[in-house]
Amino acid sequence: MLNKIIDRIKLPFRKEKELYLSLYHIIGIIPHDISYYKTALLHKSVARRNEKGKPVNNERLEFLGDAILDAIVGDIVYEHFPGKREGFLTNTRSKLVQRDTLNRLAKEMGIGQLILSNGHTSSHNSYLGGNAFEALVGALYLDHGYNACMKFMKQQVLGKLINIDKVAYKEVNFKSKLIEWSQKNKVKMEFKLIENQKDKQGSPTFHFQVVMEGIPCGEGHGYSKKESQQEASKLTLQRLRREPQFIDEIFVAKANRTKMEEEPVLNVPETSQDMNFIVGSEVDVKKHENPFHTEVFDEKSSAADEKKVEQTEASEKTKEGDNTDTFDLSDISHSKDIDREAIIAAAEKEAFDA
């Protein structure tokens, strides 16, 4: 308490009074060691080195702040929702610390105006504000400790800018919502990579497009696959909600696809098996002949062969006796007079009349 009073007394006489005041309005406490916060606001695009020649920027503080932020937000969510399960708590925490949320907080709190960077990076890098926010949390932790970070999140962020209940019960994962919609409606969907390049600063950029049933939908750009796919999913969902003709076009394409997949194949493959490979088989092995060759039969030899076959069948029937059970296969022969629809209709009638 005494330190806070001393800091307020010294504030008008500080050399960098404006920076102190700006940070005080952001974090709610007057900094002790201003060097931590200066480093937190120093982007890597501004080349600076210490006396040992090592680069100085906010990346290390960003790493520390990210870990502290996860612990603090996890603590807050755990206490705020005592009856909720682990999955709900994890999802809520991730929404509070995700890049879009931190970027918004940095903009609302005025952190972006304090960041030292080259002019091009601030306009292209969508992570700039969120990274600086995490770095400031890391600086606050080193300067004032864990409790100060907790107070900052509860009072400055959740107390003024974010309603934790609205965040917890609001779904912001547009990609998962789109995938869920496509699966429920059995619509074929994919994320197509249109372009993968690097910007002027060498940071990778991604351009994705949602394709549903072969129809191009929303497109998204970002510095990661997740970011660009989220944007493409969001735009696709907006079109699905606002453009009835767009939904009709997708379902017409789906109907055409499923119709093609369900059409029967007219040329049914042969199912008979050649068993001549079995050892001990008495069936004569014949040479393979051209299946398209039309055989010419001698009428006399054919009649003699048919007579022999009839005699053989009669003798076998006499040997077997009249009590032998047999399957009636007379109705499965191929006939040109009966088409496929008639066969199906007869089978259905027999099944329902039984």
C-alpha positions in Angstrom: 0.0 0.0 0.0 2.8 2.4 0.9 4.6 1.6 -2.4 1.5 2.6 -4.3 1.3 5.9 -2.5 4.9 6.6 -3.2 4.5 5.7 -6.9 1.6 8.2 -7.2 3.6 10.9 -5.6 6.6 10.4 -7.9 4.4 10.2 -11.0 4.3 13.9 -11.9 8.1 14.0 -11.7 8.8 11.0 -13.9 10.9 11.5 -16.9 8.4 9.5 -19.1 5.3 10.6 -17.4 3.0 10.1 -20.4 4.1 6.4 -20.8 3.6 5.9 -17.0 0.1 7.4 -17.2 -0.9 5.3 -20.3 0.3 2.1 -18.7 -1.6 3.0 -15.5 -4.8 3.4 -17.4 -4.3 0.1 -19.1 -3.1 -2.2 -16.3 -4.6 -0.3 -13.3 -1.3 0.0 -11.4 1.7 2.3 -11.7 4.8 0.5 -13.0 7.8 0.1 -10.8 10.4 -0.9 -13.4 9.4 0.8 -16.7 12.0 -1.2 -18.7 9.8 -4.4 -18.6 7.0 -2.6 -20.2 9.2 -0.9 -22.8 10.4 -4.3 -23.9 6.9 -5.6 -23.9 5.9 -2.9 -26.4 8.9 -3.5 -28.6 8.1 -5.5 -31.7 10.8 -7.6 -33.4 10.5 -5.6 -36.6 12.3 -2.7 -34.8 16.0 -3.8 -34.7 17.5 -3.2 -31.3 20.3 -5.0 -29.6 21.7 -4.8 -26.0 25.2 -4.2 -25.0 26.0 -7.9 -25.5 24.7 -7.7 -29.1 21.6 -9.9 -28.6 18.3 -8.7 -30.2 15.8 -7.1 -27.8 12.1 -7.5 -28.4 8.9 -8.7 -26.7 9.0 -12.3 -27.8 10.4 -13.6 -24.5 7.8 -11.6 -22.5 5.1 -12.8 -24.8 6.0 -16.4 -24.0 5.9 -15.7 -20.3 2.7 -13.7 -20.5 1.0 -16.5 -22.5 1.8 -19.0 -19.7 0.7 -16.6 -16.9 -2.5 -15.7 -18.8 -3.5 -19.4 -19.2 -3.0 -20.0 -15.5 -4.9 -16.9 -14.4 -7.9 -17.3 -16.8 -8.1 -21.0 -15.9 -8.2 -20.0 -12.2 -11.0 -17.4 -12.9 -13.0 -19.8 -15.1 -12.7 -22.6 -12.5 -14.0 -20.3 -9.7 -16.7 -18.7 -11.8 -18.3 -22.0 -13.0 -18.2 -24.4 -10.1 -20.6 -26.9 -11.5 -19.2 -27.2 -15.0 -17.1 -30.1 -16.4 -13.5 -29.9 -17.7 -14.6 -29.7 -21.4 -16.7 -26.6 -20.8 -14.0 -24.9 -18.7 -11.3 -25.6 -21.4 -13.5 -24.3 -24.2 -14.3 -21.1 -22.2 -10.7 -20.5 -21.3 -9.6 -21.0 -24.9 -12.2 -18.4 -26.1 -10.9 -15.9 -23.6 -7.3 -16.2 -24.5 -7.6 -16.8 -28.2 -5.9 -14.5 -30.7 -9.0 -12.7 -31.8 -10.1 -11.9 -28.2 -6.6 -10.6 -27.3 -6.4 -8.5 -30.5 -9.7 -6.9 -29.6 -8.6 -6.2 -26.0 -5.4 -4.6 -27.2 -7.3 -2.3 -29.5 -10.0 -1.4 -26.9 -7.4 -0.7 -24.2 -5.1 1.4 -26.5 -2.1 -1.0 -26.4 -1.7 -0.9 -30.2 -0.9 2.8 -30.1 2.0 2.2 -27.7 3.7 -0.6 -29.7 7.0 0.3 -31.3 7.2 -1.3 -34.8 7.8 -0.4 -38.4 4.7 1.0 -40.2 4.2 -2.0 -42.5 4.0 -4.7 -39.8 1.2 -3.0 -37.8 -1.1 -3.0 -40.9 -0.4 -6.6 -42.0 0.3 -8.7 -38.9 -3.0 -9.5 -37.2 -1.1 -10.9 -34.2 0.6 -7.7 -33.3 -1.9 -6.5 -30.7 -2.5 -9.9 -29.1 1.2 -10.5 -28.8 1.8 -7.2 -27.1 -1.1 -7.9 -24.7 0.6 -11.2 -23.6 3.9 -9.4 -23.3 2.4 -6.8 -21.0 1.0 -9.5 -18.8 4.5 -11.0 -18.7 6.0 -7.6 -17.8 3.3 -7.0 -15.1 4.1 -10.4 -13.6 7.8 -9.6 -13.4 7.2 -6.1 -12.0 4.3 -6.8 -9.5 3.8 -10.5 -9.3 0.9 -13.0 -9.9 -1.7 -11.3 -7.7 -1.3 -8.0 -9.7 -1.9 -10.0 -12.9 -5.0 -11.6 -11.4 -6.3 -8.2 -10.4 -5.6 -6.8 -13.8 -7.7 -9.6 -15.5 -10.6 -9.3 -13.1 -10.9 -5.6 -12.9 -9.5 -4.1 -16.1 -10.5 -6.9 -18.5 -13.5 -8.9 -17.2 -14.8 -6.1 -15.0 -14.9 -3.5 -17.8 -14.6 -5.1 -21.3 -15.6 -8.8 -21.3 -18.7 -10.5 -20.0 -17.4 -14.0 -19.1 -20.9 -15.5 -19.2 -21.6 -14.3 -22.7 -18.2 -15.6 -23.9 -18.7 -19.0 -22.2 -22.1 -19.6 -23.9 -21.3 -18.2 -27.3 -20.0 -20.4 -30.0 -17.3 -18.7 -32.0 -15.7 -21.7 -33.8 -17.2 -21.1 -37.2 -15.2 -24.0 -38.7 -16.7 -26.6 -36.3 -20.2 -25.1 -36.8 -19.9 -25.4 -40.6 -18.5 -29.0 -40.4 -21.4 -29.9 -38.0 -23.9 -28.4 -40.4 -22.5 -30.3 -43.4 -22.4 -33.6 -41.6 -26.0 -33.3 -40.4 -27.2 -32.5 -44.0 -24.8 -35.0 -45.5 -23.2 -32.4 -47.7 -19.7 -33.0 -49.1 -17.3 -30.3 -48.0 -13.6 -29.5 -48.1 -11.1 -26.7 -47.4 -9.2 -26.0 -50.5 -5.8 -24.2 -50.3 -5.8 -21.5 -52.9 -2.5 -19.9 -52.2 0.4 -20.1 -49.7 2.9 -17.2 -49.9 4.9 -14.9 -47.7 4.3 -11.2 -47.1 7.0 -8.4 -47.3 8.2 -9.2 -43.8 8.6 -12.9 -44.6 5.6 -14.1 -42.6 3.6 -17.0 -44.2 0.1 -16.2 -45.4 -2.6 -18.6 -46.3 -5.6 -18.3 -48.6 -8.3 -21.0 -48.2 -11.7 -21.6 -49.8 -14.6 -23.7 -48.7 -16.0 -26.0 -51.4 -19.3 -27.7 -50.9 -20.5 -30.3 -53.4 -18.0 -28.8 -55.9 -19.4 -25.3 -55.5 -17.0 -22.5 -54.4 -18.1 -20.8 -51.2 -16.5 -18.4 -48.7 -12.8 -17.5 -48.9 -10.4 -16.5 -46.1 -6.9 -15.0 -45.7 -4.7 -15.2 -42.6 -1.3 -15.8 -41.1 -2.2 -19.4 -40.2 -4.3 -22.2 -41.7 -6.7 -22.0 -38.7 -7.2 -18.3 -39.1 -7.9 -18.4 -42.8 -10.2 -21.5 -42.5 -12.1 -19.7 -39.7 -12.7 -16.7 -41.9 -13.8 -18.8 -44.9 -16.2 -20.8 -42.7 -17.7 -17.6 -41.3 -18.4 -16.2 -44.7 -19.8 -19.5 -45.9 -22.2 -19.6 -42.9 -23.3 -16.0 -43.6 -24.1 -16.9 -47.2 -26.1 -20.0 -46.0 -28.1 -17.9 -43.6 -28.8 -14.9 -46.0 -29.0 -16.5 -49.5 -31.7 -19.1 -49.9 -30.7 -19.6 -53.5 -27.2 -20.5 -52.4 -28.5 -23.3 -50.2 -30.8 -24.5 -53.1 -27.7 -24.6 -55.4 -25.8 -26.8 -52.9 -28.6 -29.2 -52.4 -29.2 -29.5 -56.2 -25.6 -30.4 -56.6 -25.9 -32.9 -53.7 -28.9 -34.5 -55.3 -27.1 -34.9 -58.6 -24.1 -36.5 -56.9 -26.2 -39.0 -54.8 -28.3 -39.8 -57.9 -25.1 -40.8 -59.8 -23.8 -42.8 -56.9 -27.1 -44.7 -56.5 -27.6 -45.5 -60.2 -27.3 -49.3 -60.8 -24.6 -50.8 -63.0 -26.3 -52.5 -65.9 -23.4 -54.9 -66.8 -23.5 -57.2 -63.9 -20.3 -59.3 -63.5 -20.4 -63.1 -63.9 -20.5 -65.0 -60.6 -19.8 -68.5 -61.8 -16.5 -70.0 -60.6 -14.2 -72.2 -62.6 -13.3 -75.0 -60.2 -10.9 -76.8 -62.6 -8.0 -75.8 -60.3 -9.2 -78.3 -57.6 -6.9 -81.3 -57.3 -8.7 -84.5 -58.4 -11.4 -82.7 -60.4 -12.8 -84.9 -63.1 -13.9 -82.0 -65.2 -12.0 -81.8 -68.4 -9.8 -78.7 -68.6 -10.4 -76.8 -71.8 -8.2 -74.2 -73.4 -9.2 -70.5 -73.0 -11.1 -69.4 -76.1 -12.1 -66.0 -77.3 -15.3 -65.1 -75.4 -16.5 -63.1 -78.3 -16.1 -66.0 -80.8 -19.4 -67.5 -82.1 -19.3 -71.3 -82.0 -20.7 -73.3 -84.9 -22.3 -76.6 -83.9 -22.9 -79.7 -86.0 -26.6 -80.5 -85.8 -26.0 -84.3 -85.8 -23.3 -84.2 -83.1 -25.4 -81.8 -81.0 -28.4 -84.1 -81.2 -26.3 -87.1 -80.2 -24.8 -85.2 -77.3 -28.2 -84.1 -76.1 -29.5 -87.7 -76.2 -26.5 -88.9 -74.2 -27.0 -86.2 -71.6 -30.7 -87.1 -71.3 -29.9 -90.8 -70.8 -27.3 -90.0 -68.2 -29.7 -87.7 -66.2 -32.4 -90.4 -66.3 -30.0 -93.1 -65.0 -28.8 -90.8 -62.2 -32.4 -89.9 -61.2 -33.2 -93.6 -61.0 -30.2 -94.3 -58.8 -31.0 -91.4 -56.4 -34.7 -92.3 -56.0 -37.8 -90.2 -55.9 -37.4 -89.0 -52.2 -34.3 -86.8 -52.9 -34.9 -83.1 -52.0 -34.2 -80.7 -54.9 -34.2 -76.9 -55.3 -36.4 -75.6 -58.1 -34.2 -73.3 -60.1 -36.4 -73.0 -63.2 -37.3 -69.4 -62.4 -33.8 -67.9 -62.3 -32.9 -68.4 -66.0 -32.3 -65.3 -68.1 -35.2 -64.3 -70.3 -35.4 -61.3 -72.7 -39.2 -61.1 -72.2 -38.9 -60.2 -68.5 -37.3 -56.9 -67.7 -35.6 -55.8 -64.5 -38.6 -53.9 -63.2 -40.9 -56.8 -63.6 -38.5 -59.1 -61.7 -38.3 -56.6 -58.8 -42.1 -56.2 -58.8 -42.7 -59.9 -58.7 -40.2 -60.3 -55.9 -41.9 -57.6 -53.9 -45.3 -59.1 -54.4 -44.2 -62.5 -53.3 -42.5 -61.0 -50.2 -45.6 -59.1 -49.1 -48.1 -61.8 -50.0 -46.1 -64.4 -48.0 
